[in-house]
Protein backbone atom coordinates (compact mmCIF):
# COMPACT_ATOMS: atom_id res chain seq x y z
CA UNK A 1 0.00 0.00 0.00
CA UNK A 2 1.66 3.23 -1.02
CA UNK A 3 1.22 6.60 0.62
CA UNK A 4 -1.18 8.51 -1.55
CA UNK A 5 -1.96 11.43 0.65
CA UNK A 6 -1.47 13.23 3.87
CA UNK A 7 -4.13 13.45 6.49
CA UNK A 8 -4.94 17.12 6.56
CA UNK A 9 -8.47 17.12 7.76
CA UNK A 10 -10.63 14.94 9.93
CA UNK A 11 -14.24 14.95 8.91
CA UNK A 12 -16.46 12.72 10.99
CA UNK A 13 -19.03 11.87 8.37
CA UNK A 14 -18.85 8.13 8.14
CA UNK A 15 -16.16 5.55 7.52
CA UNK A 16 -16.27 5.65 3.77
CA UNK A 17 -16.37 9.40 3.24
CA UNK A 18 -13.42 9.68 5.60
CA UNK A 19 -11.35 7.26 3.58
CA UNK A 20 -12.22 9.03 0.38
CA UNK A 21 -10.97 12.37 1.71
CA UNK A 22 -7.54 10.96 2.52
CA UNK A 23 -7.11 9.38 -0.87
CA UNK A 24 -8.37 12.40 -2.77
CA UNK A 25 -5.94 14.77 -1.07
CA UNK A 26 -3.12 12.73 -2.56
CA UNK A 27 -3.95 14.26 -5.91
CA UNK A 28 -5.55 11.57 -7.99
CA UNK A 29 -5.87 7.90 -7.67
CA UNK A 30 -3.36 5.52 -9.14
CA UNK A 31 -4.45 2.59 -11.20
CA UNK A 32 -6.81 -0.03 -9.90
CA UNK A 33 -7.74 1.62 -6.65
CA UNK A 34 -11.40 1.89 -6.49
CA UNK A 35 -13.59 3.84 -4.21
CA UNK A 36 -16.81 2.22 -3.36
CA UNK A 37 -18.78 4.56 -1.23
CA UNK A 38 -21.42 3.87 1.29
CA UNK A 39 -22.45 0.32 1.44
CA UNK A 40 -23.86 0.30 4.95
CA UNK A 41 -21.19 -1.28 7.17
CA UNK A 42 -22.73 -4.63 7.98
CA UNK A 43 -19.62 -6.75 8.47
CA UNK A 44 -18.28 -4.92 11.49
CA UNK A 45 -15.03 -3.87 9.90
CA UNK A 46 -13.39 -0.90 11.49
CA UNK A 47 -15.93 0.91 13.59
CA UNK A 48 -19.66 1.25 13.12
CA UNK A 49 -21.44 4.48 13.78
CA UNK A 50 -24.44 3.40 15.74
CA UNK A 51 -26.05 0.66 13.66
CA UNK A 52 -26.58 2.15 10.24
CA UNK A 53 -29.58 0.50 8.75
CA UNK A 54 -30.70 3.11 6.33
CA UNK A 55 -34.07 3.90 4.98
CA UNK A 56 -33.37 4.64 1.33
CA UNK A 57 -36.48 6.35 0.06
CA UNK A 58 -40.17 6.99 0.53
CA UNK A 59 -42.78 7.04 -2.24
CA UNK A 60 -46.44 7.98 -1.92
CA UNK A 61 -48.92 7.00 -4.61
CA UNK A 62 -52.37 8.47 -4.93
CA UNK A 63 -55.57 6.50 -5.27
CA UNK A 64 -55.37 6.60 -9.04
CA UNK A 65 -51.78 5.37 -9.13
CA UNK A 66 -49.85 8.58 -9.77
CA UNK A 67 -46.81 9.50 -7.73
CA UNK A 68 -47.66 12.36 -5.40
CA UNK A 69 -44.60 12.42 -3.20
CA UNK A 70 -41.10 11.10 -3.33
CA UNK A 71 -38.18 11.53 -0.97
CA UNK A 72 -34.70 10.05 -1.27
CA UNK A 73 -33.30 9.95 2.19
CA UNK A 74 -30.08 8.12 1.93
CA UNK A 75 -29.24 6.54 -1.38
CA UNK A 76 -25.68 5.24 -1.45
CA UNK A 77 -23.58 6.29 -4.42
CA UNK A 78 -21.97 3.31 -6.05
CA UNK A 79 -18.95 4.64 -7.91
CA UNK A 80 -15.96 2.87 -9.36
CA UNK A 81 -12.86 4.46 -10.79
CA UNK A 82 -10.33 2.56 -12.82
CA UNK A 83 -7.48 3.23 -15.19
CA UNK A 84 -7.71 1.61 -18.57
CA UNK A 85 -5.23 1.08 -21.33
CA UNK A 86 -5.92 0.91 -25.04
CA UNK A 87 -7.99 -0.90 -26.29
CA UNK A 88 -10.83 -0.47 -23.83
CA UNK A 89 -11.95 -3.73 -22.23
CA UNK A 90 -15.45 -2.58 -21.40
CA UNK A 91 -17.88 -2.02 -24.21
CA UNK A 92 -19.66 1.31 -24.01
CA UNK A 93 -22.87 2.31 -25.72
CA UNK A 94 -24.93 5.44 -25.93
CA UNK A 95 -28.32 4.96 -24.33
CA UNK A 96 -30.74 7.70 -23.35
CA UNK A 97 -28.10 10.33 -24.10
CA UNK A 98 -25.74 8.76 -21.58
CA UNK A 99 -22.71 6.59 -22.05
CA UNK A 100 -23.53 3.23 -20.55
CA UNK A 101 -21.57 0.03 -20.00
CA UNK A 102 -23.17 -2.62 -22.16
CA UNK A 103 -20.63 -5.47 -21.93
CA UNK A 104 -17.49 -6.30 -20.06
CA UNK A 105 -18.56 -6.24 -16.44
CA UNK A 106 -15.57 -6.31 -14.12
CA UNK A 107 -14.17 -5.02 -10.85
CA UNK A 108 -17.39 -3.57 -9.58
CA UNK A 109 -18.22 -1.87 -12.86
CA UNK A 110 -21.48 -3.48 -13.85
CA UNK A 111 -23.61 -3.47 -16.95
CA UNK A 112 -25.84 -0.44 -16.82
CA UNK A 113 -23.40 1.85 -15.07
CA UNK A 114 -22.89 5.21 -16.70
CA UNK A 115 -19.67 7.09 -17.39
CA UNK A 116 -19.36 9.89 -14.90
CA UNK A 117 -15.82 11.25 -15.22
CA UNK A 118 -12.82 10.96 -17.54
CA UNK A 119 -9.43 11.72 -15.95
CA UNK A 120 -11.23 13.63 -13.24
CA UNK A 121 -13.23 15.79 -15.65
CA UNK A 122 -16.95 15.35 -15.15
CA UNK A 123 -19.03 13.98 -18.02
CA UNK A 124 -22.57 15.24 -18.59
CA UNK A 125 -24.47 13.19 -21.10
CA UNK A 126 -21.93 12.58 -23.82
CA UNK A 127 -19.79 15.64 -23.33
CA UNK A 128 -16.92 16.33 -21.01
CA UNK A 129 -17.04 19.54 -19.00
CA UNK A 130 -14.24 21.02 -21.10
CA UNK A 131 -16.32 20.66 -24.26
CA UNK A 132 -14.82 17.56 -25.83
CA UNK A 133 -17.01 14.68 -26.92
CA UNK A 134 -16.49 11.71 -24.62
CA UNK A 135 -16.78 9.00 -27.27
CA UNK A 136 -14.13 10.71 -29.40
CA UNK A 137 -11.78 11.00 -26.45
CA UNK A 138 -12.23 7.31 -25.76
CA UNK A 139 -11.59 6.34 -29.36
CA UNK A 140 -8.33 8.26 -29.53
CA UNK A 141 -5.36 6.09 -28.58
CA UNK A 142 -3.23 9.09 -27.65
CA UNK A 143 -5.31 9.69 -24.53
CA UNK A 144 -4.46 6.34 -22.94
CA UNK A 145 -3.85 5.25 -20.21
CA UNK A 146 -7.10 6.91 -19.27
CA UNK A 147 -8.85 7.09 -15.91
CA UNK A 148 -12.60 6.45 -16.09
CA UNK A 149 -15.18 6.67 -13.37
CA UNK A 150 -18.45 4.78 -13.61
CA UNK A 151 -21.45 5.08 -11.35
CA UNK A 152 -24.79 3.41 -10.95
CA UNK A 153 -27.29 5.75 -12.57
CA UNK A 154 -29.76 7.57 -10.39
CA UNK A 155 -33.38 7.71 -11.34
CA UNK A 156 -34.60 10.99 -12.78
CA UNK A 157 -37.91 12.38 -11.60
CA UNK A 158 -39.66 11.19 -14.74
CA UNK A 159 -38.33 7.71 -14.29
CA UNK A 160 -39.50 7.66 -10.71
CA UNK A 161 -42.99 8.64 -11.77
CA UNK A 162 -42.88 5.92 -14.40
CA UNK A 163 -41.67 3.22 -12.01
CA UNK A 164 -44.17 4.18 -9.35
CA UNK A 165 -47.05 4.01 -11.83
CA UNK A 166 -45.71 0.64 -12.91
CA UNK A 167 -45.98 -0.61 -9.36
CA UNK A 168 -49.65 0.18 -9.08
CA UNK A 169 -50.96 -2.53 -11.48
CA UNK A 170 -48.47 -5.02 -10.06
CA UNK A 171 -50.09 -4.54 -6.70
CA UNK A 172 -53.48 -5.37 -8.18
CA UNK A 173 -52.16 -8.35 -10.12
CA UNK A 174 -50.89 -9.88 -6.91
CA UNK A 175 -54.47 -9.92 -5.68
CA UNK A 176 -55.76 -11.45 -8.87
CA UNK A 177 -53.17 -14.19 -9.16
CA UNK A 178 -53.40 -15.15 -5.54
CA UNK A 179 -53.91 -18.84 -4.73
CA UNK A 180 -55.61 -17.83 -1.48
CA UNK A 181 -58.89 -16.11 -0.92
CA UNK A 182 -59.09 -12.44 -0.01
CA UNK A 183 -55.48 -11.65 -0.42
CA UNK A 184 -54.26 -8.09 -0.14
CA UNK A 185 -51.81 -6.62 -2.60
CA UNK A 186 -48.03 -6.71 -2.30
CA UNK A 187 -47.07 -5.75 1.22
CA UNK A 188 -43.38 -6.57 1.21
CA UNK A 189 -41.17 -6.92 -1.83
CA UNK A 190 -37.76 -8.23 -1.03
CA UNK A 191 -34.64 -8.69 -3.11
CA UNK A 192 -30.98 -9.23 -2.20
CA UNK A 193 -30.04 -5.97 -0.65
CA UNK A 194 -33.17 -3.97 -0.19
CA UNK A 195 -36.72 -4.39 0.92
CA UNK A 196 -39.75 -2.40 -0.07
CA UNK A 197 -42.73 -2.20 2.26
CA UNK A 198 -46.05 -1.00 0.98
CA UNK A 199 -48.99 0.08 3.05
CA UNK A 200 -52.34 0.76 1.43
CA UNK A 201 -54.84 2.87 3.31
CA UNK A 202 -58.58 2.37 3.17
CA UNK A 203 -58.79 5.14 0.60
CA UNK A 204 -56.32 3.45 -1.74
CA UNK A 205 -53.33 5.73 -1.08
CA UNK A 206 -50.13 3.69 -1.02
CA UNK A 207 -47.12 4.46 1.12
CA UNK A 208 -43.94 2.70 0.06
CA UNK A 209 -40.65 2.68 1.92
CA UNK A 210 -37.47 1.25 0.46
CA UNK A 211 -34.99 0.23 3.11
CA UNK A 212 -32.21 -2.14 3.90
CA UNK A 213 -33.10 -5.82 4.39
CA UNK A 214 -32.11 -5.76 8.01
CA UNK A 215 -34.12 -2.73 9.00
CA UNK A 216 -36.97 -3.72 11.29
CA UNK A 217 -40.11 -1.93 12.35
CA UNK A 218 -40.91 -0.50 8.95
CA UNK A 219 -44.60 -1.19 9.50
CA UNK A 220 -44.59 1.22 12.40
CA UNK A 221 -42.70 3.71 10.25
CA UNK A 222 -45.31 3.40 7.51
CA UNK A 223 -48.11 4.06 9.96
CA UNK A 224 -46.20 7.04 11.26
CA UNK A 225 -45.80 8.40 7.73
CA UNK A 226 -49.54 7.95 7.27
CA UNK A 227 -50.12 9.96 10.44
CA UNK A 228 -47.83 12.72 9.24
CA UNK A 229 -49.61 12.70 5.88
CA UNK A 230 -53.02 13.09 7.49
CA UNK A 231 -51.77 15.75 9.89
CA UNK A 232 -49.73 17.97 7.60
CA UNK A 233 -51.02 17.26 4.11
CA UNK A 234 -54.69 16.34 4.41
CA UNK A 235 -55.44 18.93 7.03
CA UNK A 236 -53.67 21.59 5.01
CA UNK A 237 -56.49 23.68 3.49
CA UNK A 238 -54.39 24.47 0.43
CA UNK A 239 -53.72 20.87 -0.43
CA UNK A 240 -56.09 19.11 -2.83
CA UNK A 241 -56.37 15.34 -2.91
CA UNK A 242 -54.46 13.38 -5.51
CA UNK A 243 -52.17 16.33 -6.21
CA UNK A 244 -48.42 16.28 -5.60
CA UNK A 245 -47.71 17.10 -1.99
CA UNK A 246 -45.91 20.41 -1.58
CA UNK A 247 -46.33 21.12 2.10
CA UNK A 248 -43.29 22.27 4.02
CA UNK A 249 -44.39 20.95 7.37
CA UNK A 250 -44.97 17.55 5.85
CA UNK A 251 -41.43 17.50 4.42
CA UNK A 252 -39.89 18.61 7.68
CA UNK A 253 -41.68 16.12 9.84
CA UNK A 254 -41.06 13.29 7.43
CA UNK A 255 -37.33 14.00 7.37
CA UNK A 256 -37.20 14.18 11.16
CA UNK A 257 -39.04 10.90 11.48
CA UNK A 258 -36.77 9.15 9.02
CA UNK A 259 -33.67 10.37 10.76
CA UNK A 260 -35.02 9.32 14.10
CA UNK A 261 -35.91 5.94 12.71
CA UNK A 262 -32.40 5.43 11.42
CA UNK A 263 -30.68 6.58 14.54
CA UNK A 264 -32.64 4.98 17.28
CA UNK A 265 -34.63 2.27 15.58
CA UNK A 266 -38.37 2.69 15.24
CA UNK A 267 -39.09 3.69 18.78
CA UNK A 268 -40.87 6.93 18.12
CA UNK A 269 -44.55 7.24 18.83
CA UNK B 1 -58.09 -5.80 -15.32
CA UNK B 2 -61.55 -5.06 -14.14
CA UNK B 3 -60.18 -5.53 -10.65
CA UNK B 4 -59.69 -1.84 -10.09
CA UNK B 5 -63.22 -0.88 -9.25
CA UNK B 6 -63.81 -3.86 -7.07
CA UNK B 7 -60.53 -3.54 -5.23
CA UNK B 8 -61.53 -1.13 -2.49
CA UNK B 9 -64.60 -3.00 -1.26
CA UNK B 10 -62.55 -6.17 -0.97
CA UNK B 11 -59.95 -4.24 1.03
CA UNK B 12 -62.52 -2.93 3.48
CA UNK B 13 -64.01 -6.39 3.56
CA UNK B 14 -60.77 -7.97 4.63
CA UNK B 15 -60.10 -5.13 7.05
CA UNK B 16 -63.29 -5.83 8.94
CA UNK B 17 -62.10 -9.39 9.33
CA UNK B 18 -59.57 -8.34 11.93
CA UNK B 19 -60.38 -11.48 13.83
CA UNK B 20 -57.81 -13.87 12.43
CA UNK B 21 -59.35 -16.60 10.38
CA UNK B 22 -58.90 -19.91 12.10
CA UNK B 23 -58.19 -22.56 9.52
CA UNK B 24 -60.52 -25.48 9.84
CA UNK B 25 -58.81 -28.23 11.73
CA UNK B 26 -55.80 -26.22 12.85
CA UNK B 27 -57.38 -25.79 16.26
CA UNK B 28 -57.21 -29.57 16.45
CA UNK B 29 -53.52 -29.49 15.82
CA UNK B 30 -51.24 -28.99 18.81
CA UNK B 31 -50.43 -25.35 19.42
CA UNK B 32 -46.76 -25.96 18.73
CA UNK B 33 -47.28 -26.98 15.11
CA UNK B 34 -46.67 -24.37 12.48
CA UNK B 35 -48.66 -25.06 9.36
CA UNK B 36 -46.76 -24.03 6.28
CA UNK B 37 -48.06 -24.75 2.82
CA UNK B 38 -46.89 -24.69 -0.73
CA UNK B 39 -49.59 -23.71 -3.19
CA UNK B 40 -48.26 -24.03 -6.68
CA UNK B 41 -45.23 -23.78 -8.94
CA UNK B 42 -44.76 -22.21 -12.35
CA UNK B 43 -41.73 -22.82 -14.52
CA UNK B 44 -41.01 -20.42 -17.36
CA UNK B 45 -38.28 -20.54 -19.94
CA UNK B 46 -36.33 -17.51 -21.09
CA UNK B 47 -38.96 -16.50 -23.66
CA UNK B 48 -41.87 -16.60 -21.26
CA UNK B 49 -43.28 -19.91 -22.28
CA UNK B 50 -44.81 -21.96 -19.49
CA UNK B 51 -42.83 -25.19 -19.30
CA UNK B 52 -44.51 -26.71 -16.31
CA UNK B 53 -47.23 -25.96 -13.79
CA UNK B 54 -47.73 -27.98 -10.62
CA UNK B 55 -50.38 -27.43 -7.98
CA UNK B 56 -50.67 -28.77 -4.47
CA UNK B 57 -53.23 -26.57 -2.77
CA UNK B 58 -55.28 -23.85 -4.32
CA UNK B 59 -58.16 -22.04 -2.70
CA UNK B 60 -58.94 -19.50 -5.32
CA UNK B 61 -58.94 -19.86 -9.05
CA UNK B 62 -58.00 -16.81 -11.02
CA UNK B 63 -60.95 -17.06 -13.36
CA UNK B 64 -58.87 -17.46 -16.51
CA UNK B 65 -57.54 -20.34 -18.54
CA UNK B 66 -54.17 -21.75 -17.56
CA UNK B 67 -52.47 -20.14 -20.55
CA UNK B 68 -53.83 -16.70 -19.85
CA UNK B 69 -52.92 -16.98 -16.23
CA UNK B 70 -49.40 -18.07 -17.13
CA UNK B 71 -48.96 -15.14 -19.47
CA UNK B 72 -50.24 -12.74 -16.84
CA UNK B 73 -47.94 -14.26 -14.24
CA UNK B 74 -44.96 -13.98 -16.55
CA UNK B 75 -45.82 -10.40 -17.40
CA UNK B 76 -46.12 -9.51 -13.74
CA UNK B 77 -42.78 -11.13 -12.91
CA UNK B 78 -41.08 -9.40 -15.80
CA UNK B 79 -42.42 -6.03 -14.68
CA UNK B 80 -41.49 -6.65 -11.06
CA UNK B 81 -37.97 -7.54 -12.10
CA UNK B 82 -37.53 -4.42 -14.15
CA UNK B 83 -39.03 -2.33 -11.36
CA UNK B 84 -36.64 -3.84 -8.84
CA UNK B 85 -33.60 -3.29 -11.06
CA UNK B 86 -34.44 0.37 -11.52
CA UNK B 87 -35.48 1.14 -7.99
CA UNK B 88 -32.81 -0.77 -6.12
CA UNK B 89 -30.28 1.52 -4.47
CA UNK B 90 -27.40 -0.87 -5.11
CA UNK B 91 -26.82 -3.44 -7.82
CA UNK B 92 -28.49 -6.80 -7.44
CA UNK B 93 -26.47 -9.94 -7.38
CA UNK B 94 -28.49 -13.11 -7.14
CA UNK B 95 -31.53 -14.10 -9.10
CA UNK B 96 -33.85 -14.40 -6.16
CA UNK B 97 -36.68 -12.15 -5.13
CA UNK B 98 -39.84 -12.55 -3.14
CA UNK B 99 -42.98 -10.61 -2.36
CA UNK B 100 -45.54 -11.22 0.37
CA UNK B 101 -49.12 -10.19 0.66
CA UNK B 102 -51.09 -10.80 3.80
CA UNK B 103 -52.06 -14.29 2.65
CA UNK B 104 -49.32 -15.73 0.51
CA UNK B 105 -45.76 -15.27 -0.56
CA UNK B 106 -44.39 -15.53 -4.04
CA UNK B 107 -40.79 -16.62 -4.46
CA UNK B 108 -38.96 -16.21 -7.71
CA UNK B 109 -35.71 -17.92 -8.53
CA UNK B 110 -34.09 -17.04 -11.82
CA UNK B 111 -31.15 -19.01 -13.12
CA UNK B 112 -28.37 -17.38 -15.14
CA UNK B 113 -29.96 -18.87 -18.25
CA UNK B 114 -33.13 -16.89 -17.48
CA UNK B 115 -35.17 -19.87 -16.49
CA UNK B 116 -37.74 -18.79 -13.89
CA UNK B 117 -39.07 -20.86 -11.02
CA UNK B 118 -42.03 -19.26 -9.29
CA UNK B 119 -43.31 -20.82 -6.11
CA UNK B 120 -46.32 -19.62 -4.13
CA UNK B 121 -46.11 -20.51 -0.46
CA UNK B 122 -47.70 -19.27 2.70
CA UNK B 123 -46.31 -16.19 4.38
CA UNK B 124 -44.18 -17.93 6.99
CA UNK B 125 -42.33 -20.35 4.79
CA UNK B 126 -38.61 -20.53 5.39
CA UNK B 127 -35.80 -21.88 3.30
CA UNK B 128 -37.58 -21.47 0.00
CA UNK B 129 -34.51 -20.10 -1.74
CA UNK B 130 -32.64 -23.32 -1.03
CA UNK B 131 -35.70 -25.35 -2.02
CA UNK B 132 -35.91 -23.62 -5.37
CA UNK B 133 -32.22 -24.09 -5.96
CA UNK B 134 -32.62 -27.72 -5.07
CA UNK B 135 -35.51 -28.07 -7.51
CA UNK B 136 -33.37 -26.57 -10.21
CA UNK B 137 -30.30 -28.71 -9.65
CA UNK B 138 -31.81 -31.98 -8.52
CA UNK B 139 -34.97 -32.10 -10.56
CA UNK B 140 -34.81 -29.85 -13.62
CA UNK B 141 -31.17 -30.41 -14.56
CA UNK B 142 -31.24 -34.11 -13.78
CA UNK B 143 -34.52 -35.02 -15.42
CA UNK B 144 -34.97 -32.47 -18.17
CA UNK B 145 -31.60 -31.14 -19.24
CA UNK B 146 -29.92 -34.53 -19.16
CA UNK B 147 -32.87 -36.21 -20.82
CA UNK B 148 -32.16 -36.52 -24.56
CA UNK B 149 -35.87 -36.75 -25.32
CA UNK B 150 -36.82 -33.52 -23.59
CA UNK B 151 -36.60 -30.42 -25.74
CA UNK B 152 -35.57 -27.46 -23.69
CA UNK B 153 -37.85 -24.94 -25.32
CA UNK B 154 -41.02 -27.00 -25.23
CA UNK B 155 -43.37 -27.71 -22.31
CA UNK B 156 -42.08 -30.59 -20.23
CA UNK B 157 -43.94 -33.80 -20.89
CA UNK B 158 -41.80 -36.07 -18.78
CA UNK B 159 -43.82 -37.92 -16.13
CA UNK B 160 -40.61 -38.64 -14.29
CA UNK B 161 -39.96 -34.94 -13.89
CA UNK B 162 -43.42 -34.33 -12.49
CA UNK B 163 -43.10 -37.23 -10.06
CA UNK B 164 -39.67 -36.20 -8.87
CA UNK B 165 -40.75 -32.59 -8.46
CA UNK B 166 -43.68 -33.69 -6.35
CA UNK B 167 -41.38 -35.81 -4.23
CA UNK B 168 -38.86 -33.04 -3.61
CA UNK B 169 -41.53 -30.53 -2.69
CA UNK B 170 -43.38 -32.90 -0.37
CA UNK B 171 -40.18 -33.80 1.41
CA UNK B 172 -39.26 -30.21 2.11
CA UNK B 173 -39.98 -28.88 5.60
CA UNK B 174 -42.08 -26.09 4.14
CA UNK B 175 -44.74 -28.45 2.93
CA UNK B 176 -47.47 -29.74 5.20
CA UNK B 177 -50.73 -31.14 3.95
CA UNK B 178 -53.72 -29.38 5.35
CA UNK B 179 -55.98 -31.52 7.46
CA UNK B 180 -59.12 -32.35 5.52
Interface residues (C-beta under 8 A of the other chain):
Chain A: X39 X56 X57 X75 X76 X78 X110 X112 X152 X155 X159 X163 X166 X167 X169 X170 X172 X173 X174 X175 X176 X177 X178 X179 X180 X181 X182 X183 X184 X185 X186 X187 X188 X189 X190 X191 X192 X193 X194 X196 X200 X202 X204 X210
Chain B: X1 X3 X4 X7 X8 X10 X11 X12 X13 X14 X15 X17 X39 X40 X57 X58 X59 X60 X62 X69 X72 X73 X76 X79 X80 X82 X83 X84 X85 X86 X87 X88 X89 X90 X91 X92 X93 X94 X96 X97 X98 X99 X100 X101 X102 X103 X104 X106 X120
